[in-house]
C-alpha cells in the first residue's frame, strides 16, 4: 500500500502511497491503520491540522516535549515544500543531524517523523498547504522550537518570511534536549 524510503535518521521515513488516476482526476490513500502497524509505524493519531504558507516562508523548527511529545505524519496537499527533520534524541548516532525531503502535492509523498525530532519546512511553490497528523494533541506548555538557521541546514530561501515566534527560538547549541534513546 505504501513504498517506504528510510531516512538517515532512525525511525524517520518517506512514505510514497499509490496514486490512482483516471479521467476524473486522482485518488490517494494517505493512512491505513493495519498498513502502518505492519510497517511498525504509529497508527493512533489524536489530532490533524493544516497550515497554508506563501513562497519563501520557513516554519519551524518545531516539536513538543514530553509528556506530550508526538509522532507526526506530514504531507503536502497543494504546492511543494522543502521539508526538514532534525534529530534531538540524546544517544542517537544522528543526534544534531538533519535530513530533508521535498514534499509535493503532485507526488503525494509524506514524511513520518518519530518522537524526539524537530520539524520545519520552506515553501518552494507560490503557496503550499501542509497537513499534519499527530499522535498527541497540541499542548502550548510543551510546545518548543529551535532556531531555523542554527543547524547548518542549506535552506533554499536565504531571507525567509518568519513568524516572530520562530525568530525568538534559541539556537541548537543552547538547547537542552529532553529526548533520549
Helices and strands as residue ranges (DSSP letters): E 2-6, E 13-17, E 19-22, E 25-28, H 33-38, E 47-54, E 58-64, E 72-78, E 80-87, E 98-104, E 109-113, E 117-123, E 127-134, E 143-145, H 164-168, G 172-174
